[in-house]
Amino acid sequence: MNSTTNHTLDGPAFTLTGVRLTGLTVKSFFLRTLDLGMGTFGPGSSATMVRRPTMRLTQRRRDPTTPAAATTGARRSPWRFGVPVVCLLAGLLLAATHGVSGGSEIRRADSPRLVDLVHDAQNSVDRLNAQRDALAAQVDSTHGASAGTALAAMLARADELAGDAGLDPVHGPGLVVTLSDAQRDANGRFPRDASPDDLVVHQQDIQAVLNALWSAGAEAIQMQDQRIIGTSAPRCVGNTLLLNGRTYSPPYTVTAIGDPTAMRAALAAAPLVSLYKQYVVRFGLGYSEQVRDDLTVAGYTGPVRMRYAQPVGPVGY
């Protein structure tokens, strides 16, 4: 309070200037809280004052024009608009998600994974291979029992072509090439600037090795436990390799029968193999070449029937 107000009651006169009193002795007036409630001022006073809310002396009002008050108002004002905007955007996102999913879960826990589908296909291939072997044994026994002149000639011709088709096992000197994913160092860490793709063997790396060996005149090539023929196509499935319906994990071993010197020279000259060797040095991928005097490559046991694409409509433009 900045003004001075004089009040005259039935008792002794007093002057209230700010919180200063004159003409009135009140021992406990200056407390932490000033209460101008239902009190009688002076002996025999008949005047009473209406109770007013308590006011703490420690509280001070802040001028709303001061910089602090203006800053507080400026700091709080964006929230009045930001919160509704955020809620509106969240509602739009939920509505869009519901519309895309059609009311169902976008990613179900029981949804099939690619690896599971590959495993199911591999089990089916193994089962069909067993049936094929049983039927082939029946065919061989039937041919041996009643082989005519024409049939005998056809079987002899098939035996001659079996070697070129990769159906017969091959023995001789050759080269063993091994490719593997990068390993952690002594501290259990990979190179700091390496990405996940830099640390694994890719499909193109295996194809580069196979093509280099074929170009060097390899007589027979085997990868893992399967013979590579003209229709074999290694494919990457996640961090595994799919070959002839079966999946394999690294390390990948390629066995080739032929001239070891020529095959090593072809590998050294292949651009993609040289690129892979740079990753070997930089990121720790595995690569090795071993010359062997006597190797055995198994014959291919899968189906060899060729299938050709057929036009769905008239040929031409």
KENU-365412 format. One line per 4 residues: for each residue x, z, y of N, C-alpha, C. Coordinates in steps of 0.2 Angstrom, whole numbers. Layout:
X,Z,Y,X,Z,Y,X,Z,Y ~ ...
This chain:
4,0,-6,0,0,0,4,0,6 ~ 3,-4,11,6,-5,17,3,-2,23 ~ -4,0,23,-7,2,29,-8,10,28 ~ -10,13,34,-10,20,34,-18,22,35
-21,26,31,-28,27,31,-29,35,32 ~ -33,37,37,-34,44,39,-41,46,36 ~ -41,51,32,-48,53,29,-49,60,31 ~ -55,62,34,-56,69,36,-62,71,31
-60,77,28,-65,80,23,-67,86,26 ~ -71,90,22,-73,97,24,-68,102,24 ~ -63,100,20,-57,105,20,-52,103,26 ~ -46,105,25,-41,103,29,-39,95,29
-38,93,35,-37,86,36,-30,84,32 ~ -30,77,29,-24,75,26,-23,68,28 ~ -18,65,28,-16,58,29,-13,55,23 ~ -15,49,21,-13,46,15,-9,40,17
-2,40,18,2,35,20,6,32,14 ~ 4,27,11,7,25,5,5,30,0 ~ 10,34,-3,9,39,-7,11,46,-4 ~ 11,46,3,13,52,6,7,56,9
6,63,8,1,67,10,3,72,15 ~ -1,73,19,0,79,24,-6,83,25 ~ -5,89,26,-11,94,27,-14,96,21 ~ -11,94,15,-14,96,8,-8,98,4
-9,103,1,-4,106,-4,-6,104,-11 ~ -3,99,-14,-5,98,-21,2,98,-25 ~ 2,102,-30,9,103,-33,10,98,-38 ~ 5,95,-42,6,91,-47,4,84,-45
4,82,-39,1,76,-37,6,70,-39 ~ 12,71,-37,17,66,-39,19,66,-46 ~ 15,63,-50,16,63,-57,18,55,-58 ~ 19,54,-65,21,47,-67,15,42,-65
9,46,-66,3,42,-65,-1,45,-60 ~ -4,41,-55,-8,44,-49,-15,43,-51 ~ -18,48,-51,-26,48,-53,-30,50,-47 ~ -33,46,-44,-38,48,-39,-45,48,-42
-46,53,-47,-52,53,-50,-57,58,-47 ~ -61,61,-51,-66,65,-48,-63,72,-46 ~ -60,72,-40,-56,78,-38,-59,80,-31 ~ -58,86,-29,-60,89,-23,-54,90,-18
-54,88,-12,-48,88,-8,-50,94,-3 ~ -46,99,-4,-47,105,1,-52,110,-2 ~ -51,116,1,-56,121,-1,-63,120,2 ~ -68,121,-2,-75,120,0,-77,113,2
-73,108,0,-74,101,1,-80,99,-3 ~ -84,95,0,-90,92,-3,-90,85,-5 ~ -84,82,-3,-83,75,-4,-79,74,-11 ~ -82,69,-14,-78,67,-20,-77,60,-20
-72,58,-24,-70,51,-24,-71,48,-31 ~ -73,42,-31,-75,38,-37,-69,37,-41 ~ -69,38,-48,-63,37,-52,-61,30,-52 ~ -55,29,-51,-52,22,-51,-47,22,-57
-46,16,-59,-41,15,-65,-34,18,-63 ~ -31,20,-68,-24,23,-67,-19,18,-65 ~ -15,19,-61,-10,14,-59,-3,17,-60 ~ 1,14,-64,8,17,-65,12,15,-60
16,20,-58,21,19,-52,27,15,-54 ~ 28,14,-60,34,10,-62,32,3,-62 ~ 26,1,-62,24,-6,-62,24,-9,-55 ~ 27,-15,-55,27,-18,-48,24,-25,-49
20,-27,-45,17,-34,-45,22,-39,-43 ~ 22,-45,-46,27,-50,-44,23,-55,-39 ~ 26,-57,-34,23,-62,-30,23,-68,-33 ~ 17,-71,-34,16,-78,-38,20,-83,-35
22,-83,-28,26,-88,-25,33,-88,-26 ~ 36,-82,-30,43,-81,-31,45,-86,-36 ~ 52,-88,-36,54,-93,-41,53,-91,-48 ~ 54,-84,-49,53,-82,-56,46,-84,-59
41,-82,-55,34,-83,-57,33,-91,-58 ~ 36,-95,-53,35,-102,-54,38,-105,-60 ~ 44,-102,-62,47,-104,-68,43,-103,-74 ~ 41,-96,-74,37,-94,-80,31,-99,-81
27,-100,-75,21,-105,-76,24,-112,-78 ~ 29,-114,-76,31,-121,-78,34,-121,-85 ~ 36,-115,-88,39,-115,-94,33,-115,-99 ~ 27,-111,-97,22,-111,-102,17,-116,-102
17,-120,-96,12,-125,-95,12,-131,-101 ~ 18,-133,-103,18,-138,-108,14,-136,-115 ~ 14,-130,-116,11,-128,-123,4,-129,-123 ~ 1,-129,-117,-6,-130,-116,-8,-137,-118
-4,-141,-117,-5,-148,-119,-1,-150,-126 ~ 4,-147,-127,8,-149,-134,5,-147,-140 ~ 2,-141,-140,-2,-138,-146,-7,-143,-148 ~ -12,-144,-144,-17,-149,-146,-15,-156,-148
-10,-158,-145,-7,-165,-147,-4,-164,-154 ~ 0,-159,-156,2,-158,-162,-3,-157,-167 ~ -8,-154,-166,-14,-153,-171,-17,-160,-172 ~ -18,-164,-166,-21,-170,-167,-17,-175,-172
-10,-175,-171,-6,-179,-175,-6,-177,-182 ~ -6,-170,-183,-6,-168,-190,-13,-170,-193 ~ -18,-169,-190,-25,-172,-193,-25,-179,-194 ~ -22,-183,-190,-21,-190,-191,-17,-192,-197
-12,-188,-198,-7,-189,-204,-11,-187,-210 ~ -15,-182,-210,-18,-180,-216,-24,-185,-218 ~ -27,-187,-213,-32,-192,-214,-29,-199,-217 ~ -23,-201,-214,-20,-207,-217,-18,-206,-224
-15,-200,-226,-13,-198,-233,-19,-198,-237 ~ -24,-196,-235,-30,-195,-240,-33,-202,-241 ~ -32,-207,-236,-35,-214,-236,-30,-218,-241 ~ -24,-217,-241,-19,-220,-245,-20,-218,-252
-20,-212,-253,-21,-209,-260,-27,-210,-263 ~ -32,-211,-259,-39,-212,-262,-42,-205,-265 ~ -40,-200,-262,-42,-193,-264,-39,-191,-270 ~ -34,-194,-273,-30,-191,-279,-23,-190,-276
-19,-187,-281,-12,-185,-279,-8,-191,-279 ~ -4,-192,-274,1,-197,-273,6,-197,-279 ~ 9,-192,-280,14,-191,-285,12,-186,-290 ~ 10,-188,-296,7,-183,-301,13,-181,-305
13,-175,-308,18,-172,-311,19,-175,-318 ~ 13,-178,-321,13,-181,-327,15,-189,-327 ~ 17,-192,-321,18,-199,-320,24,-201,-324 ~ 24,-207,-328,29,-209,-332,35,-210,-328
41,-209,-330,47,-210,-327,50,-216,-330 ~ 55,-220,-327,58,-226,-329,62,-224,-336 ~ 66,-219,-335,70,-217,-341,66,-215,-347 ~ 60,-212,-346,55,-211,-352,53,-217,-355
51,-222,-351,49,-229,-353,54,-232,-357 ~ 61,-232,-355,66,-235,-358,67,-231,-365 ~ 67,-225,-365,67,-221,-372,62,-223,-377 ~ 56,-224,-374,50,-226,-379,52,-233,-381
54,-238,-377,55,-244,-379,61,-244,-384 ~ 66,-240,-383,72,-240,-388,69,-238,-395 ~ 65,-233,-395,62,-230,-401,59,-236,-405 ~ 55,-240,-401,51,-245,-404,56,-250,-406
61,-252,-403,66,-257,-405,69,-254,-412 ~ 71,-248,-412,74,-245,-418,69,-246,-424 ~ 63,-245,-423,58,-245,-428,57,-252,-431 ~ 57,-257,-426,56,-264,-428,63,-267,-431
69,-264,-429,75,-266,-433,75,-264,-440 ~ 72,-258,-441,72,-256,-448,67,-260,-452 ~ 62,-262,-449,57,-267,-453,60,-274,-454 ~ 64,-276,-449,67,-282,-450,72,-282,-455
76,-277,-456,81,-277,-461,78,-277,-468 ~ 72,-273,-468,69,-273,-475,66,-280,-477 ~ 64,-283,-472,61,-290,-473,67,-295,-475 ~ 72,-294,-471,78,-299,-472,81,-298,-479
81,-292,-482,83,-290,-489,78,-294,-494 ~ 72,-294,-492,67,-297,-497,68,-305,-497 ~ 70,-307,-491,71,-315,-490,77,-317,-494 ~ 82,-313,-493,89,-314,-497,88,-314,-505
84,-309,-507,83,-309,-514,78,-315,-517 ~ 74,-317,-512,70,-322,-514,74,-329,-514 ~ 78,-330,-510,82,-336,-509,87,-336,-515 ~ 90,-330,-517,94,-330,-523,91,-332,-529
85,-330,-530,81,-331,-536,79,-338,-537 ~ 77,-341,-532,75,-348,-533,77,-353,-527 ~ 84,-354,-528,86,-358,-522,87,-365,-525 ~ 83,-370,-521,84,-377,-523,89,-380,-519
90,-387,-521,96,-390,-518,95,-391,-510 ~ 89,-392,-507,88,-392,-500,89,-386,-497 ~ 86,-381,-500,87,-374,-497,94,-371,-498 ~ 98,-373,-503,105,-371,-503,109,-374,-498
107,-381,-496,111,-384,-491,110,-381,-484 ~ 104,-379,-483,102,-376,-477,105,-369,-476 ~ 105,-365,-482,109,-359,-481,116,-359,-480 ~ 119,-364,-483,126,-366,-482,128,-367,-475
123,-371,-472,124,-373,-465,123,-367,-460 ~ 119,-363,-462,118,-357,-458,124,-352,-459 ~ 127,-352,-464,133,-348,-465,139,-350,-461 ~ 139,-357,-460,144,-360,-456,143,-358,-448
137,-358,-446,135,-357,-439,135,-350,-438 ~ 135,-345,-443,134,-338,-441,140,-336,-437 ~ 146,-338,-439,152,-336,-435,152,-338,-428 ~ 150,-344,-426,149,-346,-419,144,-342,-416
139,-340,-419,133,-337,-416,134,-329,-415 ~ 140,-327,-418,142,-320,-417,138,-315,-422 ~ 136,-318,-428,133,-314,-433,138,-311,-438 ~ 144,-314,-439,149,-312,-443,154,-307,-440
156,-302,-443,162,-298,-441,168,-302,-440 ~ 172,-299,-435,179,-303,-434,184,-298,-434 ~ 190,-299,-436,196,-295,-436,202,-298,-433 ~ 206,-294,-430,212,-297,-427,215,-293,-421
220,-295,-418,223,-292,-412,218,-293,-406 ~ 219,-288,-401,215,-289,-395,216,-284,-390 ~ 211,-282,-386,212,-278,-380,205,-274,-380 ~ 206,-267,-378,201,-262,-377,201,-260,-370
196,-261,-367,195,-260,-359,190,-254,-359 ~ 191,-249,-355,187,-243,-355,185,-242,-347 ~ 179,-241,-345,177,-240,-339,173,-233,-339 ~ 174,-229,-334,170,-223,-334,169,-221,-327
164,-216,-326,162,-213,-319,168,-209,-317 ~ 168,-208,-310,173,-203,-307,172,-196,-309 ~ 177,-192,-309,177,-185,-311,179,-181,-305 ~ 177,-175,-305,178,-170,-300,186,-168,-300
188,-166,-295,195,-164,-294,196,-157,-297 ~ 202,-154,-296,203,-147,-299,199,-142,-295 ~ 197,-144,-289,192,-139,-286,185,-140,-287 ~ 183,-145,-291,177,-147,-293,173,-151,-287
177,-155,-284,174,-159,-278,176,-166,-279 ~ 171,-170,-276,172,-177,-276,176,-179,-269 ~ 178,-185,-268,181,-187,-261,176,-186,-256 ~ 178,-183,-250,173,-181,-245,169,-187,-242
172,-193,-242,168,-199,-239,165,-203,-244 ~ 164,-201,-250,162,-205,-255,154,-204,-256 ~ 151,-210,-257,143,-210,-258,142,-209,-265 ~ 136,-208,-268,135,-208,-275,136,-214,-278
135,-220,-275,136,-227,-278,143,-228,-279 ~ 148,-225,-275,155,-226,-276,158,-222,-282 ~ 154,-218,-285,157,-214,-290,155,-216,-297 ~ 151,-221,-298,148,-223,-305,150,-230,-306
150,-232,-313,151,-239,-315,144,-243,-314 ~ 145,-248,-311,139,-253,-310,139,-258,-315 ~ 133,-262,-315,132,-267,-319,137,-273,-318 ~ 138,-274,-311,142,-280,-309,150,-278,-312
152,-272,-312,158,-270,-315,159,-272,-322 ~ 154,-271,-326,154,-273,-333,154,-280,-334 ~ 150,-283,-330,149,-291,-331,156,-294,-329 ~ 159,-291,-324,165,-294,-322,171,-294,-327
171,-288,-331,175,-288,-336,174,-293,-342 ~ 167,-293,-344,165,-298,-349,167,-305,-347 ~ 165,-307,-341,167,-314,-339,174,-315,-339 ~ 178,-311,-337,185,-312,-337,188,-313,-344
186,-309,-349,188,-309,-356,186,-316,-359 ~ 179,-318,-358,177,-324,-360,181,-330,-357 ~ 183,-330,-351,187,-335,-348,194,-335,-351 ~ 196,-330,-353,203,-330,-356,203,-332,-364
197,-334,-366,197,-337,-373,196,-331,-378 ~ 192,-326,-377,191,-321,-382,187,-324,-387 ~ 188,-322,-394,185,-325,-399,178,-321,-401 ~ 179,-314,-399,173,-310,-401,173,-304,-396
168,-302,-393,168,-296,-389,162,-291,-391 ~ 164,-285,-391,159,-279,-393,159,-274,-387 ~ 153,-272,-386,153,-267,-381,149,-261,-384 ~ 152,-255,-384,150,-249,-387,150,-251,-395
144,-251,-398,143,-253,-405,140,-259,-406 ~ 139,-263,-401,135,-269,-402,139,-276,-400 ~ 138,-281,-404,141,-287,-402,138,-291,-396 ~ 142,-293,-392,140,-297,-387,139,-305,-389
133,-307,-388,132,-314,-389,130,-318,-383 ~ 127,-324,-384,125,-328,-378,119,-325,-374 ~ 115,-321,-378,109,-319,-375,109,-311,-373 ~ 115,-309,-374,116,-301,-372,117,-301,-364
113,-296,-362,113,-295,-354,113,-287,-353 ~ 119,-285,-351,119,-277,-349,115,-276,-343 ~ 111,-271,-343,107,-270,-337,108,-262,-335 ~ 108,-260,-329,109,-253,-327,102,-251,-326
101,-245,-329,95,-241,-329,97,-234,-327 ~ 96,-233,-320,98,-226,-317,106,-226,-318 ~ 108,-220,-321,115,-220,-322,117,-221,-330 ~ 113,-225,-333,114,-227,-340,114,-235,-340
116,-238,-346,117,-245,-347,112,-247,-353 ~ 108,-252,-351,103,-255,-356,106,-261,-359 ~ 107,-261,-366,110,-267,-369,106,-268,-376 ~ 103,-274,-376,99,-276,-382,94,-271,-384
91,-268,-379,86,-263,-381,88,-256,-382 ~ 94,-254,-381,97,-248,-382,101,-245,-376 ~ 100,-239,-374,104,-236,-368,110,-233,-370 ~ 115,-233,-366,121,-230,-367,124,-227,-360
127,-221,-361,130,-217,-356,138,-219,-355 ~ 141,-218,-350,148,-219,-349,152,-213,-353 ~ 158,-215,-355,162,-221,-354,160,-227,-358 ~ 161,-233,-355,159,-239,-358,165,-242,-360
165,-244,-367,171,-247,-370,169,-254,-372 ~ 174,-258,-370,173,-266,-372,179,-268,-376 ~ 177,-270,-382,183,-272,-387,182,-280,-387 ~ 188,-283,-386,189,-290,-387,194,-292,-391
193,-297,-395,198,-300,-400,200,-307,-397 ~ 207,-307,-397,210,-313,-394,217,-312,-392 ~ 220,-316,-387,226,-316,-385,227,-310,-380 ~ 230,-304,-381,230,-299,-377,233,-301,-370
238,-305,-370,242,-306,-364,237,-311,-359 ~ 234,-315,-362,230,-320,-358,224,-316,-355 ~ 221,-311,-359,215,-307,-357,217,-303,-351 ~ 223,-300,-352,225,-295,-347,227,-299,-340
229,-305,-341,231,-309,-335,224,-311,-332 ~ 219,-313,-336,212,-315,-333,209,-309,-329 ~ 210,-303,-332,207,-297,-329,211,-295,-322 ~ 217,-297,-322,221,-295,-316,219,-300,-310
217,-306,-312,215,-312,-308,208,-312,-306 ~ 204,-308,-309,197,-308,-307,195,-304,-301 ~ 192,-307,-296,191,-303,-290,187,-297,-290 ~ 182,-297,-294,177,-291,-295,181,-286,-298
185,-288,-303,189,-283,-307,194,-279,-302 ~ 197,-283,-298,202,-281,-293,198,-276,-288 ~ 192,-278,-286,189,-273,-282,187,-267,-285 ~ 185,-267,-292,184,-261,-295,190,-257,-296
196,-260,-297,202,-256,-297,204,-252,-290 ~ 201,-255,-285,202,-252,-278,198,-245,-278 ~ 192,-246,-281,188,-240,-281,191,-235,-286 ~ 195,-237,-291,198,-232,-296,203,-228,-292
207,-232,-288,212,-228,-284,209,-224,-278 ~ 204,-226,-275,201,-222,-269,197,-217,-271 ~ 192,-218,-276,187,-213,-278,188,-210,-285 ~ 193,-212,-289,194,-209,-295,190,-212,-301
187,-218,-301,184,-221,-306,189,-222,-312 ~ 186,-222,-318,190,-223,-324,191,-230,-326 ~ 197,-232,-328,199,-239,-330,205,-239,-334 ~ 205,-242,-340,211,-242,-344,211,-248,-348
217,-251,-350,217,-257,-354,222,-255,-360 ~ 220,-256,-366,225,-254,-372,225,-260,-377 ~ 231,-262,-378,232,-268,-383,233,-265,-390 ~ 229,-268,-394,229,-266,-401,230,-272,-406
234,-271,-411,236,-276,-416,231,-278,-421 ~ 226,-273,-422,221,-274,-427,214,-271,-425 ~ 210,-275,-423,203,-273,-421,198,-276,-425 ~ 192,-273,-426,186,-275,-429,180,-276,-425
177,-281,-424,171,-282,-420,165,-284,-425 ~ 160,-279,-425,155,-280,-429,151,-286,-428 ~ 147,-289,-432,142,-295,-431,136,-292,-428 ~ 133,-297,-425,126,-296,-421,121,-295,-426
117,-290,-426,111,-289,-431,104,-290,-428 ~ 104,-291,-421,97,-292,-418,94,-299,-419 ~ 88,-300,-417,85,-306,-417,89,-312,-413 ~ 89,-318,-416,93,-323,-412,88,-329,-411
82,-328,-411,77,-333,-410,77,-334,-402 ~ 78,-340,-400,78,-342,-393,71,-343,-390 ~ 70,-341,-384,63,-342,-381,65,-345,-374 ~ 61,-350,-373,62,-354,-367,56,-353,-362
57,-354,-356,52,-354,-351,48,-360,-351 ~ 41,-359,-350,37,-365,-350,33,-366,-343 ~ 33,-372,-341,29,-373,-334,22,-371,-335 ~ 19,-368,-330,12,-366,-330,7,-371,-328
10,-376,-325,6,-382,-322,10,-388,-322 ~ 7,-393,-319,11,-400,-319,18,-399,-316 ~ 22,-403,-319,29,-403,-316,30,-408,-310 ~ 33,-405,-305,33,-410,-299,31,-406,-293
31,-410,-288,29,-407,-281,23,-410,-278
